[in-house]
Amino acid sequence: MIAWREHLDWQSRQTVFMPWLALMCLGWLMVTSASTGIAEFYTNNAAYFSIRHAIYVLLGIAVAYTVTQIPMRRWAKVDVLFLLLSLVGLVLVFVPGIGHEVNGSQRWLNLGIIKVQASELAKLAAVFYVSGYLVRRQEEVQQQWSGFIKPLGILAFMVFLLLLEPDFGAVVVLMGAVLIQLFLGGVKAGQFFLLLIATLILSVFVLTSESYRVERLLAYLDPWAPEHVYGTGYQLTQSLIAFGRGDWFGVGLGESVQKLFYLPEAHTDFVFAIWAEETGLIGGICALGLLAFVIGRIWQVAWRAQQKGLLYNAYIAIGIASLFGLQAAINLGVNIGLLPTKGLTLPFFSYGGSSLLICSAMIGVVMRIAHETELADTEGQHDDGE
């Protein structure tokens, strides 16, 4: 068993523990400030979402600690089972009484005390599966078309289920992370770019296959048009107003106007817009800098694991860093109008229990990888000494 104190000593000096903890605290502050209006209106308690998020933060720390106790070799034995369980979860969201619909999307599993977004587990399961596959079939992946196509066939079924929910954002994040893993896993450049082109073509097809997606795309191109400003472009215009009001230093913490029912989903998908309104450009840069720092540290963990020959660990760390980075990029792109409106949370900042717990579990995995890499370093030094 790994002592938590040992994690604190190592992680605070070298990797992700302390900046991750800072992210969790900053996220709680963001949610607290952004949710007061809606919490007061619906529950008569302005601190309702703040208290719930604080509980999730504590649970997230407990989850991260628990995951650090699991050796990576055990994950390697069950990654296929993990993938199958995640596929079962994606199917169960369509079962009446188990699946739960939110805003027209059937994405949630109702577990009684908590509602879990099945796609969060699916993304992590895909990262574990692809990592294991790249190690077990390394030569086949790098030399033959079959090694490249086999995992994509399995993941295609997962993508199909996600599109049925529908959850196009999760598909983009999942496929992006898998593409990065395959590329760094040694897939031939021709195969990689062929898959990339096919993914882009599929994305265009999916975007134009549903009328509401086309409307979002048109609203994204011109959100201030009369036909969009109070319709599909409403969230984006209100978000842009929030950024504009923030200016350099913001209107003051807790002083946002946009969170008072002007900007829907102010404490979830658009929490960063409220933060930018209240703390300005400087506050936004500081928050993003901290998030980028954590993601950079995860890439560093992946690099050191690869240097020590721990390829399975390295691929998982790469996948986790990619999931965080892509989801953050999409959320921020939506908030500032660079991307069409899409419901994706900002990791560690947005309100959402299942998302926060899964993200915390991923951080726990990274901590475990960092620890095992450090053990490999120590053993290598001992061997050199002998």
C-alpha positions as CSV (number, residue, x, y, z in Angstrom):
1,M,0.0,0.0,0.0
2,I,1.2,3.5,-0.8
3,A,1.1,5.9,2.1
4,W,-0.8,9.1,1.4
5,R,2.0,11.1,3.1
6,E,4.4,9.6,0.6
7,H,2.2,10.9,-2.2
8,L,2.1,14.3,-0.6
9,D,5.9,14.5,-0.4
10,W,6.4,13.3,-4.0
11,Q,3.5,14.9,-5.8
12,S,3.8,18.3,-4.1
13,R,7.4,18.6,-5.3
14,Q,7.2,17.1,-8.7
15,T,3.8,16.4,-10.2
16,V,0.2,17.1,-9.8
17,F,-1.1,16.8,-6.3
18,M,-0.9,20.4,-5.0
19,P,-1.9,22.2,-8.3
20,W,-4.8,19.7,-8.6
21,L,-5.9,20.5,-5.0
22,A,-5.7,24.2,-5.9
23,L,-7.9,23.5,-9.0
24,M,-10.5,21.8,-6.8
25,C,-10.6,24.7,-4.4
26,L,-10.8,27.3,-7.2
27,G,-13.6,25.2,-8.9
28,W,-15.5,25.3,-5.6
29,L,-15.1,29.1,-5.4
30,M,-16.3,29.4,-9.1
31,V,-19.4,27.3,-8.5
32,T,-20.2,29.0,-5.2
33,S,-20.2,32.4,-6.9
34,A,-21.9,31.4,-10.1
35,S,-24.8,29.4,-8.5
36,T,-26.1,31.8,-5.8
37,G,-28.9,33.2,-7.9
38,I,-30.3,29.9,-9.2
39,A,-29.8,28.2,-5.8
40,E,-31.7,30.9,-4.0
41,F,-34.5,30.8,-6.6
42,Y,-35.1,27.1,-6.6
43,T,-34.1,26.0,-3.1
44,N,-34.3,29.2,-0.9
45,N,-30.7,28.5,0.0
46,A,-28.0,30.5,-1.9
47,A,-25.4,28.0,-0.7
48,Y,-27.2,24.9,-1.9
49,F,-24.9,24.1,-4.9
50,S,-21.9,25.3,-3.0
51,I,-22.4,22.8,-0.2
52,R,-23.1,20.0,-2.6
53,H,-20.0,20.8,-4.6
54,A,-17.9,21.0,-1.5
55,I,-19.1,17.4,-0.6
56,Y,-18.1,16.3,-4.1
57,V,-14.7,17.9,-3.7
58,L,-14.1,15.9,-0.4
59,L,-15.4,12.7,-2.1
60,G,-13.1,13.4,-5.1
61,I,-10.1,13.6,-2.8
62,A,-11.2,10.3,-1.2
63,V,-11.6,8.7,-4.7
64,A,-8.2,9.9,-5.8
65,Y,-6.6,8.4,-2.7
66,T,-8.4,5.1,-3.2
67,V,-7.3,4.9,-6.9
68,T,-3.7,5.6,-5.9
69,Q,-3.7,2.3,-4.0
70,I,-4.4,0.3,-7.2
71,P,-1.2,-0.9,-9.0
72,M,-1.3,-0.3,-12.7
73,R,-0.7,-4.0,-13.4
74,R,-4.2,-4.6,-12.0
75,W,-5.7,-2.1,-14.4
76,A,-3.9,-3.9,-17.3
77,K,-5.7,-7.1,-16.3
78,V,-9.2,-5.6,-16.3
79,D,-9.1,-2.9,-19.0
80,V,-11.2,-5.0,-21.5
81,L,-13.7,-5.7,-18.7
82,F,-13.8,-2.0,-17.9
83,L,-14.6,-1.2,-21.5
84,L,-17.4,-3.8,-21.6
85,L,-18.9,-2.3,-18.4
86,S,-18.8,1.1,-19.9
87,L,-20.6,-0.1,-23.0
88,V,-23.2,-1.7,-20.7
89,G,-23.6,1.7,-19.0
90,L,-24.1,3.4,-22.4
91,V,-26.9,1.0,-23.2
92,L,-28.5,1.3,-19.8
93,V,-29.1,5.0,-20.2
94,F,-31.9,4.1,-22.7
95,V,-33.6,1.8,-20.1
96,P,-36.7,3.4,-18.5
97,G,-36.2,3.9,-14.8
98,I,-32.4,3.6,-15.0
99,G,-31.6,6.2,-17.7
100,H,-32.3,9.8,-16.9
101,E,-33.0,12.6,-19.5
102,V,-31.6,16.1,-19.0
103,N,-32.3,18.9,-21.6
104,G,-33.4,16.4,-24.2
105,S,-30.3,14.1,-23.9
106,Q,-30.4,10.6,-22.5
107,R,-26.9,10.6,-20.9
108,W,-27.4,9.8,-17.3
109,L,-27.6,6.7,-15.1
110,N,-29.9,7.2,-12.1
111,L,-28.1,5.4,-9.2
112,G,-30.3,6.9,-6.5
113,I,-28.0,9.0,-4.4
114,I,-26.1,10.3,-7.5
115,K,-26.7,10.5,-11.3
116,V,-23.7,9.4,-13.3
117,Q,-23.0,10.5,-16.8
118,A,-22.2,7.3,-18.6
119,S,-20.0,9.0,-21.2
120,E,-17.5,10.1,-18.5
121,L,-16.8,6.4,-17.6
122,A,-16.8,5.5,-21.3
123,K,-14.0,8.1,-22.2
124,L,-11.8,6.8,-19.4
125,A,-12.5,3.1,-20.3
126,A,-11.5,3.8,-23.9
127,V,-8.2,5.3,-22.7
128,F,-7.4,2.2,-20.6
129,Y,-8.4,-0.2,-23.4
130,V,-6.4,1.6,-26.1
131,S,-3.4,1.8,-23.8
132,G,-3.5,-1.9,-23.1
133,Y,-4.1,-2.7,-26.8
134,L,-1.1,-0.7,-27.9
135,V,1.2,-2.6,-25.5
136,R,-0.2,-6.1,-26.1
137,R,-0.3,-5.7,-29.9
138,Q,2.6,-3.2,-30.3
139,E,4.2,-4.9,-33.3
140,E,0.9,-5.5,-35.1
141,V,-0.2,-1.9,-34.5
142,Q,3.0,-0.5,-36.0
143,Q,3.3,-2.9,-38.9
144,Q,-0.1,-4.1,-40.0
145,W,-3.5,-2.6,-40.9
146,S,-5.3,-5.1,-38.8
147,G,-3.6,-3.8,-35.7
148,F,-4.8,-0.3,-36.5
149,I,-8.4,-1.3,-37.4
150,K,-9.3,-3.7,-34.7
151,P,-9.6,-1.3,-31.7
152,L,-11.4,1.3,-33.9
153,G,-14.1,-1.3,-34.7
154,I,-14.8,-1.7,-31.0
155,L,-14.7,2.0,-30.3
156,A,-17.1,2.6,-33.3
157,F,-19.8,0.9,-31.3
158,M,-19.2,3.1,-28.4
159,V,-19.3,6.2,-30.6
160,F,-22.6,5.0,-32.1
161,L,-24.1,4.7,-28.6
162,L,-22.9,8.2,-27.7
163,L,-24.5,9.6,-30.8
164,L,-27.8,8.0,-29.9
165,E,-27.9,9.8,-26.6
166,P,-26.9,12.3,-28.3
167,D,-23.5,13.4,-26.9
168,F,-21.5,14.7,-29.8
169,G,-19.1,16.5,-27.5
170,A,-18.1,13.3,-25.7
171,V,-17.5,11.7,-29.1
172,V,-15.1,14.5,-30.2
173,V,-13.2,14.3,-26.9
174,L,-13.0,10.5,-26.9
175,M,-11.9,10.2,-30.5
176,G,-9.4,13.0,-30.1
177,A,-7.8,11.3,-27.1
178,V,-7.7,7.9,-28.9
179,L,-6.1,9.5,-32.0
180,I,-3.4,11.1,-29.9
181,Q,-2.7,7.7,-28.2
182,L,-2.6,5.9,-31.5
183,F,-0.3,8.5,-33.0
184,L,2.2,8.4,-30.1
185,G,1.8,4.6,-30.0
186,G,3.6,4.3,-33.3
187,V,0.7,4.0,-35.9
188,K,2.0,4.7,-39.4
189,A,1.5,8.3,-40.5
190,G,-0.6,7.3,-43.5
191,Q,-3.0,5.3,-41.4
192,F,-3.2,8.1,-38.8
193,F,-4.0,10.8,-41.3
194,L,-6.5,8.6,-43.1
195,L,-8.3,8.0,-39.8
196,L,-8.1,11.8,-39.1
197,I,-9.7,12.6,-42.4
198,A,-12.4,10.0,-41.9
199,T,-13.2,11.3,-38.5
200,L,-13.5,14.9,-39.8
201,I,-15.9,13.7,-42.6
202,L,-18.0,11.8,-40.1
203,S,-18.1,14.9,-37.8
204,V,-19.4,17.0,-40.7
205,F,-22.0,14.4,-41.5
206,V,-23.1,14.2,-37.8
207,L,-23.2,18.0,-37.5
208,T,-25.5,18.4,-40.5
209,S,-27.7,15.3,-39.8
210,E,-29.9,17.0,-37.2
211,S,-31.7,20.2,-37.5
212,Y,-30.9,21.5,-34.0
213,R,-27.2,21.0,-34.7
214,V,-27.5,23.0,-38.0
215,E,-29.3,25.8,-36.0
216,R,-26.5,25.8,-33.5
217,L,-24.0,26.1,-36.3
218,L,-25.8,29.0,-37.9
219,A,-26.2,30.7,-34.5
220,Y,-22.4,30.2,-34.0
221,L,-21.6,31.9,-37.3
222,D,-23.8,35.0,-36.4
223,P,-25.1,34.8,-32.8
224,W,-26.2,38.5,-32.9
225,A,-28.6,38.0,-35.9
226,P,-32.2,38.8,-34.9
227,E,-33.4,35.3,-35.5
228,H,-30.6,33.9,-33.2
229,V,-30.0,36.4,-30.5
230,Y,-33.0,35.2,-28.4
231,G,-33.0,31.7,-29.7
232,T,-30.2,29.2,-30.4
233,G,-27.6,32.0,-30.1
234,Y,-28.9,33.2,-26.7
235,Q,-26.4,31.4,-24.5
236,L,-23.4,32.5,-26.6
237,T,-24.5,36.2,-26.7
238,Q,-25.0,36.2,-22.9
239,S,-21.6,34.6,-22.4
240,L,-19.9,37.2,-24.6
241,I,-21.6,39.9,-22.7
242,A,-20.2,38.4,-19.5
243,F,-16.7,38.4,-20.9
244,G,-17.2,42.0,-22.1
245,R,-18.3,43.2,-18.7
246,G,-15.3,41.5,-17.0
247,D,-12.8,43.8,-18.9
248,W,-9.3,43.6,-17.3
249,F,-10.0,43.0,-13.6
250,G,-13.7,42.1,-13.4
251,V,-16.7,43.5,-11.6
252,G,-15.8,41.8,-8.3
253,L,-16.2,38.3,-6.9
254,G,-19.9,37.6,-6.5
255,E,-21.0,40.7,-8.4
256,S,-21.9,39.0,-11.7
257,V,-25.1,40.2,-13.3
258,Q,-25.2,37.5,-16.0
259,K,-25.5,34.7,-13.5
260,L,-28.9,36.2,-12.4
261,F,-30.8,34.1,-15.0
262,Y,-29.4,35.9,-18.0
263,L,-26.9,33.2,-18.8
264,P,-28.3,29.6,-18.6
265,E,-26.1,26.9,-17.1
266,A,-24.0,29.6,-15.4
267,H,-22.6,27.2,-12.8
268,T,-22.0,24.3,-15.2
269,D,-21.1,24.6,-18.8
270,F,-20.6,28.4,-18.7
271,V,-19.0,28.8,-15.3
272,F,-15.8,30.2,-16.8
273,A,-17.8,33.1,-18.4
274,I,-19.1,34.1,-15.0
275,W,-15.5,33.8,-13.6
276,A,-14.2,36.1,-16.3
277,E,-17.0,38.6,-15.7
278,E,-16.2,38.7,-12.0
279,T,-12.3,38.5,-12.1
280,G,-11.7,39.9,-15.7
281,L,-9.0,38.9,-18.1
282,I,-6.4,38.6,-15.4
283,G,-8.5,36.2,-13.3
284,G,-9.3,34.1,-16.3
285,I,-5.7,33.8,-17.3
286,C,-4.7,32.8,-13.8
287,A,-7.4,30.0,-13.7
288,L,-6.5,28.7,-17.2
289,G,-2.8,28.9,-16.3
290,L,-3.4,26.6,-13.3
291,L,-5.4,24.2,-15.4
292,A,-2.7,24.2,-18.1
293,F,0.0,23.7,-15.5
294,V,-1.7,20.5,-14.2
295,I,-2.2,19.1,-17.8
296,G,1.5,19.9,-18.5
297,R,2.5,18.0,-15.3
298,I,0.5,15.0,-16.5
299,W,2.3,15.1,-19.8
300,Q,5.6,15.2,-17.9
301,V,4.5,12.1,-15.9
302,A,3.7,10.4,-19.2
303,W,7.1,11.3,-20.6
304,R,9.0,10.1,-17.6
305,A,7.1,6.8,-17.6
306,Q,7.9,6.3,-21.3
307,Q,11.6,7.0,-20.6
308,K,11.5,4.2,-18.0
309,G,9.9,1.8,-20.4
310,L,6.5,1.8,-18.6
311,L,4.6,2.1,-21.9
312,Y,1.2,1.1,-20.5
313,N,1.5,3.7,-17.8
314,A,2.7,6.3,-20.3
315,Y,-0.1,5.7,-22.8
316,I,-2.7,6.1,-20.0
317,A,-1.2,9.3,-18.8
318,I,-1.2,10.6,-22.4
319,G,-4.9,9.7,-22.8
320,I,-5.8,11.4,-19.5
321,A,-3.9,14.5,-20.4
322,S,-5.6,14.5,-23.8
323,L,-9.1,14.1,-22.3
324,F,-8.5,17.0,-19.9
325,G,-7.0,19.2,-22.6
326,L,-9.6,18.5,-25.3
327,Q,-12.5,19.0,-23.0
328,A,-11.1,22.2,-21.6
329,A,-10.4,23.5,-25.1
330,I,-13.9,22.7,-26.3
331,N,-15.6,24.2,-23.3
332,L,-13.6,27.4,-23.5
333,G,-14.1,27.6,-27.3
334,V,-17.9,27.4,-26.7
335,N,-17.7,30.1,-24.0
336,I,-15.9,32.6,-26.1
337,G,-17.7,31.8,-29.4
338,L,-14.9,30.0,-31.2
339,L,-16.9,26.8,-31.4
340,P,-20.6,26.1,-31.7
341,T,-22.5,25.7,-28.4
342,K,-22.0,22.2,-26.9
343,G,-22.7,20.9,-23.5
344,L,-19.3,20.0,-22.0
345,T,-18.1,20.8,-18.5
346,L,-14.8,22.5,-17.8
347,P,-12.8,19.9,-15.8
348,F,-12.6,20.6,-12.1
349,F,-14.3,24.0,-12.5
350,S,-17.9,23.2,-13.6
351,Y,-20.5,21.9,-11.2
352,G,-21.2,18.3,-11.6
353,G,-20.7,15.4,-9.2
354,S,-20.0,12.5,-11.5
355,S,-17.7,14.6,-13.7
356,L,-15.7,15.8,-10.7
357,L,-15.4,12.3,-9.2
358,I,-14.2,10.7,-12.5
359,C,-11.7,13.5,-13.1
360,S,-10.4,13.0,-9.5
361,A,-10.1,9.3,-10.2
362,M,-8.0,10.1,-13.3
363,I,-5.8,12.3,-11.2
364,G,-5.4,9.4,-8.8
365,V,-4.3,7.2,-11.7
366,V,-1.7,9.8,-12.7
367,M,-0.4,9.9,-9.1
368,R,0.0,6.1,-9.1
369,I,1.9,6.3,-12.4
370,A,4.2,9.0,-11.0
371,H,4.8,6.8,-7.9
372,E,5.6,3.7,-10.0
373,T,7.9,5.7,-12.2
374,E,9.7,7.0,-9.1
375,L,10.1,3.4,-7.8
376,A,11.6,2.5,-11.2
377,D,14.0,5.5,-10.8
378,T,15.0,4.3,-7.3
379,E,15.5,0.7,-8.4
380,G,17.5,1.8,-11.4
381,Q,19.8,3.9,-9.1
382,H,20.2,0.9,-6.8
383,D,21.1,-1.3,-9.8
384,D,23.7,1.2,-11.0
385,G,25.2,1.4,-7.5
386,E,25.6,-2.4,-7.4
